[in-house]
Amino acid sequence: MKLDAHGWALELLPALGGAIGALRHNGNDVLRATPEDATDALATGCFPLVPYANRIAHGRFEFGGQEYQLPLNFGDHPHSLHGLGWQAEWAVVEAGIDHATLTHAHDGGAGWPWAYRAEQRFVLAPVAVRVELSITNTGDALMPAGIGLHPYFPCDAETYLTFSAERVWLADDTMLPTQAAEPAHFGDWSAGAPVAGETLIDNAYEGWRGAARIEQGWGGVEMRGEGADVLHVYRPPGAAFFCVEPVGHLPDAINRDGMDLLAPGETRTLAMVLRV
């Protein structure tokens, strides 16, 4: 499914986790392009995180006096990862040349014990693309909920990243947060720093100011997050991509009293705006 307007070309993959297959502006790759034979949302340009972002330790948590065990959904990784939406098929409910709406509904069965409806809205404007994600509690009980977006940007020697935050969370070997550190621990992002490197960054920045600048050889993009005070940065060593993810909570937040609680019928919304 493709949208094309205002110099933007956006490819959507509803059957592959409701992901973005490609996003280009005047022919330049703003997000990483998805291989034609991709079968996993992890190979795409961006995918939604719902009904939680990042990790839940060992897939276990307690809520309302009851203990829950989620499926471990990421190979041999010891934790549940990124929710359900990225491994589900999304339905197209509206589409035009410059906009589209996708939905994903969960009945409260396997994988997450509460019913919800998630929606993604994509809008192309002359200088910006807006991606909005929401989750609505469609059950009859209070529900913990978290959302986020997981964009992949191209990375080479000319790629620089700039943003400000209050702290970065260091992590253990399985990437669960352990302690807070100064935000410049992995690089002085507030002054702008090259992204390429030979060490792993897979860490959450709390108190994010809601703006980031990504410089590329062709120019660059401003990213703004709405409803997201955490920015998760993922930089695999030597990779041709990196991620700056606007999310609503820290990893394993459900075990650390950091998740939103939605009453029946209540909605939580988060958005990412990419401006050239």
Order of alpha helices (4+ residues) and beta strands (2+ residues): beta-beta-beta-beta-beta-beta-beta-beta-beta-beta-beta-beta-beta-beta-beta-beta-beta-beta-beta-beta-beta-beta-beta-beta-beta-beta
